[in-house]
Amino acid sequence: MLELFGGLPTIKRCVENLERTGRDIVEEAEAGAGLVRVRANGHGRILAIHIDQELLRQPDRETLEELLIAACNQALTKAREKFVAEVNRSFSSPDLVGSLMADLIAGDKEDDDDTSLPPDEGV
């Protein structure tokens, strides 16, 4: 995506900021009244899983699996929702639109000043 917009510094800065934001957004969720806790970031990565010792003392694989799935899904959903809200906020910002317009206008002026092409030879 950065290559596609490589000529637009504002888009590049915005995408870099969103990448950083996605890493920085961390949400935690729990299942089984806190027996399982999971942390995930805005990029959809699980960062940590905590399983309470009490749950491990009474081995019940099926319950553990269900609690892990529930906590993971909840943490991922919360982080994704927060990240999507940040993306929407960033791309609807009047400052971003103004910066994009300035970059586009500056790019057009640079194209107009291109003297590397030979002059028209009258056709």
C-alpha positions in Angstrom: 0.0 0.0 0.0 2.9 2.4 0.8 4.3 1.8 -2.7 1.0 2.7 -4.3 0.9 6.0 -2.4 4.7 6.5 -2.2 4.5 9.9 -3.9 2.1 11.2 -1.3 4.0 11.9 2.0 0.8 12.5 3.9 -0.7 9.1 3.1 2.7 7.5 4.0 2.8 9.2 7.4 -0.9 8.3 8.0 -0.3 4.6 7.2 2.9 4.5 9.4 0.9 6.1 12.2 -1.9 3.5 11.8 0.6 0.7 11.9 2.1 2.1 15.1 -1.4 2.6 16.5 -2.4 -1.0 15.7 0.6 -2.2 17.7 -0.1 0.1 20.6 -3.8 -0.7 20.9 -4.0 -3.5 23.5 -7.2 -4.9 24.8 -7.7 -7.6 27.5 -10.7 -10.0 27.9 -11.5 -12.7 30.3 -13.6 -15.8 30.4 -14.7 -18.1 33.2 -14.9 -15.3 35.8 -11.3 -14.5 35.1 -9.9 -18.0 35.0 -8.6 -17.2 31.5 -7.4 -13.8 30.5 -6.1 -12.9 27.0 -4.5 -9.7 25.6 -4.6 -8.8 21.9 -3.5 -5.8 19.8 -5.1 -3.9 17.0 -3.3 -5.9 14.4 -5.2 -9.1 15.5 -2.3 -10.7 17.4 -2.6 -12.5 20.7 0.0 -11.0 23.0 -0.5 -12.9 26.2 -2.7 -15.7 27.7 -3.0 -16.3 31.4 -4.7 -19.4 32.8 -5.4 -19.4 36.5 -3.8 -22.2 38.5 -7.2 -23.3 39.8 -8.3 -24.2 36.3 -5.2 -26.3 35.8 -5.7 -28.2 39.1 -8.9 -29.8 37.8 -7.9 -30.8 34.2 -10.9 -30.4 31.9 -9.6 -30.0 28.4 -13.0 -29.1 26.9 -13.7 -26.4 29.4 -10.2 -24.9 29.0 -10.5 -24.9 25.2 -13.9 -23.2 25.4 -12.7 -20.5 27.8 -9.6 -19.9 25.6 -11.7 -19.5 22.5 -14.1 -17.1 24.2 -11.4 -14.9 25.8 -9.4 -14.8 22.5 -12.4 -13.9 20.4 -13.5 -11.2 22.9 -10.0 -9.6 23.1 -9.6 -9.7 19.4 -13.0 -8.1 18.8 -12.4 -5.3 21.3 -9.0 -4.5 19.9 -10.3 -4.6 16.3 -13.2 -2.3 17.1 -10.8 0.2 18.8 -8.5 0.0 15.8 -11.3 0.5 13.3 -12.5 3.5 15.2 -9.0 5.0 15.1 -8.7 4.3 11.3 -12.1 6.0 10.7 -11.1 9.0 12.9 -7.7 9.3 11.1 -9.1 9.2 7.6 -12.0 11.5 8.2 -9.9 14.2 9.8 -10.1 17.6 8.0 -6.4 18.0 8.6 -5.7 14.9 6.6 -7.9 16.0 3.7 -6.1 19.4 3.7 -2.7 17.8 3.7 -3.7 15.4 0.9 -4.9 18.3 -1.2 -1.6 20.2 -0.6 0.4 17.1 -1.6 -1.6 16.6 -4.7 -1.3 20.3 -5.7 2.5 20.2 -5.0 2.8 17.0 -7.1 0.9 18.6 -10.0 3.3 21.7 -9.9 6.3 19.4 -10.0 4.9 17.6 -13.1 4.4 21.0 -14.8 8.0 21.9 -14.3 9.3 18.8 -15.9 11.9 19.8 -18.5 13.3 16.4 -19.2 10.9 15.9 -22.2 11.9 17.4 -25.6 9.9 20.4 -26.7 7.0 19.7 -29.1 8.1 19.8 -32.7 4.9 21.1 -34.2 2.9 18.4 -35.8 
